[in-house]
Amino acid sequence: MRISQINPDWFWEKWKKTVVRGGQVIKYASVVKYFPQYETPSLHRRLEEKFSAIVEEISSEESFVTQWLSEFGPLSNTGLQLFRTDELLDEARHVWWIVGVLDVFKQNELNPQEINLLEAERHLIEVANPLIGMSELDKGLIEAKYKNVDQLMKSFSLFQGQGEYEWPVVRLAARFLSPTDAKWTVSYSTLLDSVVGTINHYLALNTFVQNQNPQDLPRDASGKKLSFDGLPYETIKHRITTVLQPRNLSGYIWIRIQEQFEETSFSISKQ
C-alpha cells in the first residue's frame, strides 16, 4: 500500500478568545474552522516551541493553554465540558521531548542503518530531561506506581492503550533523574525505542488509513476539492488515492513527527 499524503480535505477547529481560570477552560468566543496542513504545516514545531517556553519559565501553563486553543484548538475531539488542561500539557511535553530527541539524532548524524545493536546499547547521548519542570511529588508517584519499568520498556512499541497515556519515558527517567536536572544521558537504543513507542501510540490512537473520494475534481488554492457545480461530467476522471486521515489535531501533529523521524534517517543516509 502506498500512502501518498494526509487527506487534503481534513480540517480542524480552533477556539478563539479562550478564557482559562484556575487550570480550567471557562469559555471561548467562537469556533473557527481551518486547514492545518496548509496554514501551519510545521505545527509539531510550534507546539514544541510553545512548550519550551514553559520549561524555560518564560511562559506560564495558563498562558500556553490560552494561546494554543485560541490559535490551533484542542488536540482531541473533546468539547468544552470534557476538555482537560493537564492532558494537553502532558501531550505537549511528549511532543517537546520527542522532537528534541529527533533534532539531537540529526545534529549527531546518527543513522540507525549504520549502528548495530551492541553499538546502540553502548552509545550514550545527552538529551533533555523529560521530567524537567515536574514537581517532586509527581516524580515520587511515578516511581512508586511503576516499578516494572524495564519490562514495560521492552513492550513499549506495542503499547496502544486508550484514555490517559502513562508515558513510559517519564517512568524510566524517574529512576535516574530529578525534575531539576536539565539533561539526561541515555543509550541510543533506549532513545530509539522511546521515539518509536511514543509515535506508534499516538498514530494508532489518532489516525487511520482510508481511500479518498475517487472523483478527480480540481482543487482550490487550499487544496480542497471543488464541487461538481458547473463542471461537465465528461471532463471529470477518477484518481485512486490512499490517504492518512487524522482523527483530530493530535493525529495530524504526530503524522508530522513521523515524517521528521523518517526524514532524519533519510537525510543522514544521503549525505
Secondary structure, 3 states (H helix, E strand, C coil): CCEEEECCCCCEEEEECCEEECCEEEECCEEEEECHHHHCCCHHHHHHHHHHHHHCCCCCHHHHHHHHHHHCCCCCCCCCCCCCHHHHHHHHHHHHHHHHHHHHHHHCCCCHHHCCHHHHHHCEEEEECCCCCCCHHHHHHHHHHCCCHHHHHHCHHHCCCCCCCCCHHHHHHCCCCCCCCCEEEEEHHHHHHHHHHHHHHHHHHHEEEEECCCECCCECCCCCECCCCCCCHHHCCECCCEEEEECCHHHHHHHHHHHHHHHHHHHHHCC
